Amino acid sequence: MRDGIPVGLGYLAVSFSLGIAATNAGLTAFQGFLASALVNASAGQYAGFTLIAANASYLEMIIVILIANARYFLMSCAMSQRMDPKTPLVHRLVMANYITDELFGLAIAEQGFLNPYYTYGAVMIAAPCWAAGTALGVIAGNLLPPRVVSALSVALYGMFIAIIIPPARKNKVIAGLILICFISAYAASALPVISNLSAGTRTIILTAAISAAAALLFPVKKKENAE
């Protein structure tokens, strides 16, 4: 629980911005709280709120969120190698539900087999902060003037920029791919045929195409992967 306190404080700030996005999608404070209580992923939730606002189909939402949260498959594989073979299935399922970037970092840093109750202790602090922050963001979004809500919406983009800039500064390939993503997204919204598709479908196509091309042209070497 002590290790979960700084994670929870960070979640409270980030999820507040997520609540502003939920407001723009028309969600109530309870719906925002419930979404964050059930879906522990900032990028996935933001994608979901964006698609709700765009009246996207359920299928589009499922595919986009699966793509946005694909990194958790890798984290799950890494954690499975650190589990005691005798760990019951119920513990494995609960721990899997709470694999986030930060909670994964806490758990994987522990020595020896992963103790489910260590994760539960951190989750008891972090998860309520994440859900409560989203609800507070929705409440603030409904009370504040539209211009202030629009300004606060930029905070979540700042979070994503903070995620992509550090690796882009270290790796020119990543920096180039990010630039290609920006240009491709703009082009897709303007070109005659693809612009007629929904925003969710365009995102799926671009993500799959650019990721596949990057994997083929710039494969990660074993040494880099180990580091």
PyMOL commands that set and color helices and strands:
alter all, ss='L'
color gray80, all
select helices_A, chain A and resi 4-24+29-38+42-53+58-68+71-80+89-97+101-109+116-143+146-170+172-190+194-196+199-217+222-226
alter helices_A, ss='H'
color red, helices_A
deselect
rebuild
show_as cartoon
